[in-house]
Amino acid sequence: MERVCLSFEILPGTGEEFDRRHQEAWPEFLEALAGAGFRTYTLFRRDTTVIAYGECEPSVAEAFARLSSQPVAARWSEWFIPAIMPAAVIDEEGVPDRVSEVWHFEP
């Protein structure tokens, strides 16, 4: 299992819509997330800044690669991203703006 933290901005004035769309996330998209290897995925938002935390099996790169190969992921992006988010910065593994892990505690 590998942890990942992402940070990105949404368009000003779209916070409520961002929240609503996630509260109404499509069941088939959630199934694709789980099938791709996401064991947990949480979003936090302060105004236009979103912080995402996930745990992926076996790795972040593999989970994002599997997810991006699913047709429902493309439909989600087409429906979601243009209305809410500017173009995300994607790294060589297809993962948006990673935040470096500095410390982790797990009893």
MOWO-V986952 format. One record per residue. RES is the residue in one small letter. PHI is phi in whole degrees, 0 to 359 (NA if undefined). OMEGA is omega as a letter, one per 40 degrees, with the letter a starting at -180 (none if undefined). BURIAL is b if it has 24 or more other ideal C-beta (glycine too) atoms within 12 Angstrom, else e. Layout:
<<RES & PHI & OMEGA & BURIAL> <RES & PHI & OMEGA & BURIAL>>
This chain:
<<m & NA & i & e> <e & 233 & i & b> <r & 269 & i & b> <v & 217 & i & b> <c & 234 & a & b> <l & 238 & i & b> <s & 224 & i & b> <f & 206 & a & b> <e & 252 & i & b> <i & 253 & a & b> <l & 292 & i & e> <p & 306 & i & e> <g & 84 & a & e> <t & 252 & a & b> <g & 302 & a & e> <e & 296 & i & e> <e & 293 & i & e> <f & 303 & i & b> <d & 297 & a & e> <r & 299 & a & e> <r & 297 & i & e> <h & 287 & i & b> <q & 294 & i & e> <e & 252 & a & e> <a & 306 & a & e> <w & 295 & i & e> <p & 303 & a & e> <e & 290 & i & e> <f & 288 & i & b> <l & 298 & i & e> <e & 296 & i & e> <a & 294 & i & b> <l & 302 & a & b> <a & 297 & a & b> <g & 295 & i & e> <a & 282 & i & b> <g & 118 & i & b> <f & 284 & i & b> <r & 267 & i & e> <t & 206 & i & e> <y & 206 & a & b> <t & 233 & i & e> <l & 247 & i & b> <f & 237 & a & e> <r & 225 & i & b> <r & 235 & a & e> <d & 56 & a & e> <t & 260 & i & e> <t & 264 & i & e> <v & 244 & i & b> <i & 245 & i & b> <a & 243 & i & b> <y & 233 & i & e> <g & 218 & i & b> <e & 236 & a & b> <c & 235 & i & b> <e & 244 & e & e> <p & 278 & a & e> <s & 210 & i & e> <v & 298 & a & b> <a & 301 & a & e> <e & 292 & i & e> <a & 296 & i & b> <f & 293 & i & b> <a & 296 & i & e> <r & 297 & a & b> <l & 298 & a & b> <s & 294 & i & e> <s & 276 & a & e> <q & 272 & i & b> <p & 303 & a & e> <v & 294 & i & b> <a & 293 & i & b> <a & 294 & i & e> <r & 295 & i & e> <w & 300 & a & b> <s & 299 & i & b> <e & 297 & a & e> <w & 281 & a & e> <f & 263 & a & b> <i & 296 & a & e> <p & 298 & a & e> <a & 277 & a & e> <i & 237 & a & b> <m & 240 & i & b> <p & 290 & i & e> <a & 303 & a & e> <a & 281 & i & b> <v & 276 & a & e> <i & 246 & i & e> <d & 274 & a & e> <e & 294 & i & e> <e & 264 & a & e> <g & 82 & a & b> <v & 255 & i & b> <p & 290 & i & b> <d & 2 & i & e> <r & 285 & i & b> <v & 256 & a & e> <s & 290 & i & e> <e & 280 & a & e> <v & 255 & a & e> <w & 203 & i & e> <h & 216 & i & e> <f & 237 & i & e> <e & 215 & a & e> <p & 291 & none & e>>
